[in-house]
Amino acid sequence: MLTAAQLDHAIAANWDRQVEWLKTLTGFPSQRGLEGPCQDWIAGSFRERGWSVDRYVLSDVAMAHLPGYSPVADTDYDKAVQVVASIRAPQPVGRSLILQGHVDVVPVGPSDMWSQQPYGGEIVDGKLFGRGACDMKSGVSAMVFALDALRTAGYLPGSDVYVQTVTEEESTGNGALSTLARGYRADACFIPEPTGLHIGRGQIGVMWFRLSVKGMPAHVAESEQGTNAILSTYRLIEALQQFTRDLNERVKSHPWYSGLASPIKFNPGKIRGGDWASSTPAWCELDCRIAVLPGTPLDAFRQEILDVVMTAAAADPFLAPNPPEVIWNGFQADDYVLEPGSAFEAAVRAAHQAATGEEAKDWLFTGVTDSRFYGRYYDIPSLCYGPSGQRMHGFDEYVELDSVKQTTRVIADFIQRWCGLRAI
Amino acid sequence: MLTAAQLDHAIAANWDRQVEWLKTLTGFPSQRGLEGPCQDWIAGSFRERGWSVDRYVLSDVAMAHLPGYSPVADTDYDKAVQVVASIRAPQPVGRSLILQGHVDVVPVGPSDMWSQQPYGGEIVDGKLFGRGACDMKSGVSAMVFALDALRTAGYLPGSDVYVQTVTEEESTGNGALSTLARGYRADACFIPEPTGLHIGRGQIGVMWFRLSVKGMPAHVAESEQGTNAILSTYRLIEALQQFTRDLNERVKSHPWYSGLASPIKFNPGKIRGGDWASSTPAWCELDCRIAVLPGTPLDAFRQEILDVVMTAAAADPFLAPNPPEVIWNGFQADDYVLEPGSAFEAAVRAAHQAATGEEAKDWLFTGVTDSRFYGRYYDIPSLCYGPSGQRMHGFDEYVELDSVKQTTRVIADFIQRWCGLRAI
């Protein structure tokens, strides 16, 4: 076992390089469909470390039949590059490990609402700014440089380690699923999502859907003859808001989520409708995200949403004759909780305790992460633990660099506790 | 004076050619920005008739200083082609005339909601289908072939006639305004908008504006930290709907519009907002159309709208710190009514009576036409009179061909009554 001083020294020795690496990584505008160049650069960086790299695209992987698969629309999976680096131990001495992080980022929104360049990676007062700087390129840098720290100290992991950088975490999770479809397995999966140095034990389920609403357009001078698709869409939003309030009542009996205030969030996130100010809009499309009530099978939850939408439509004179379509075009994600008591969690907690002198706190996430795939469908215990930052999915997202260093230290220590070490 | 039989005979002689001409005209997809080829074809068709053609674009004409001008955004006036044909009488015997029609059309909307090709010009059971077939390429064909009928009968108008085909009628009216800025004047302006063979005596004012609403995005998992621009926009819609109800109360004391049920229409016509289902939307833009309360100066009405929007924003915890923008980006149109009793109207009524044996009925339009420019700002009496059809701005727009023939007959007869005739 490396001592605390040895670990700190090794991490400090690589720190400037790590910050530079994170800054470069943040510079890639790896929004959906544009992750390729980012993954190419990462694959190169992994090869330079001597790791064996498997780089592939999602269209190469059959996975629509697997649990947790989410349907997609308007996305070219020929461009969805995934990277898995294998660091194999000839004679394993500990337990194997998947280190996983996603490199896809959500859109930046109007750039003029940022005070920093969205992909600039500027550092101000110990904060590194940029879309994805926190969620979760910071964590990716931590898992890579944790391994670098061990190497600097003269060691490799004592068991097989798979370092995975995936995409689609922000929309479907199909990147993570593809690594499992491709056959990668281990005794645990550690995901350095930005949990604020908490144990990310679990997460709620999430569903995406598109409401496609039609209208009967008319000249606005005779608008009583038409139906306005934009206004009809708002009626459906109101019904879904009421549904969300009901779900937050029902969740109060859940063993894990009862402790959170309103864990079920509904978000009308993107809207497009109509063509002309003076025509009654004939169409409106709304992309929505809603949390899944924990414990509800996805099929049953989809039916609940359909019932809410169709009941609202039936009660509306405009929508009844032209019912909306509900299109499932992204996340169809179950919730997942790692039950307490695993050896895996104990090892992470020990590493956190060693680094901070404090007991790690739990964190339940009202969003989604990739950990569900490993933990729920493949029986590979999985949790999230990573840096602190702010404004993920917002403007001026940033990560606190001190917390990135802390995370790197915890991961390095955890690896030696979980996988053991072998001298180079 | 040509007799009824002579007029009917001359119109019938050209009828097949007129229908073909209207079908060709309907085939041009002359939506905003794409009117050029349509106007080029019309200019050629006018030149073939021996008329003197003035073809120009709106960017050639200074008119921002003129009453009735509407500001524009995102539109290239280098492409906004206007056509004015002059048929000058060497020794005028009657009164001069402007015949005016617009060739711009509104968007077709989702093509799959049409049962006919939107620009196909199909004829079924005496109806010619297509975007613009009714509004108002049918009327354009009527004014052109009314002149052709006189020529077939051996006559030209006895006074100067200006045949104008303009654009921007559906968005600003700046096409009509440009002809006045360029100096064209006459003793009356006749616009064959599809009034269903009624005397289109007047019209309400119309205003376009864009609401630009910002939000503070957050990860939807923490959406209580953000503000949703799509939902905020809906709050503004509700305030404008209430404002519209109030206006319809206030209009009940108006001498002309008190007779109509709810003549003030508000239409949220086009919406765009947000980038990602799982991010709180940071922006939303809504293009709106509202009728102007008759008698209210445009400046005062704009202030009323601003007050409604800003009051709603101030009362909302999300909008108060980030007030929306209101952008005036289209119609800033006064209402206009041609008071009864003019010699012009009498001549139109006489032509209608001669063709139908009935007294023409009045029609007040709750939308807008170009007649306001001539009648309100340049003291040129103007009215609308034209064919019958359905679903202007909707799907499967059509015009009834019988009514086009009727309109052609009425215009031809009106010309000889107003302008006199001269033998070729």
Interface residues (C-beta under 8 A of the other chain):
Chain A: V106 P107 G109 P110 M113 D135 E170 S171 V206 W208 K214 M216 P217 A218 H219 V220 A221 E222 S223 E224 G226 N228 I230 L231 Y234 I237 S262 K265 N267 P268 G269 K270 I271 R272 G273 G274 D275 W276 A277 S278 S279 T280 P281 A282 W283 C284 L286 D287 C288 R289 G330 F331 F365 T366 G367 R391 M392 H393 G394 F395
Chain B: V106 P107 G109 P110 M113 D135 E170 S171 V206 W208 K214 M216 P217 A218 H219 V220 A221 E222 S223 E224 G226 N228 I230 L231 Y234 I237 S262 K265 N267 P268 G269 K270 I271 R272 G273 G274 D275 W276 A277 S278 S279 T280 P281 A282 W283 C284 L286 D287 C288 R289 G330 F331 F365 T366 G367 R391 M392 H393 G394 F395
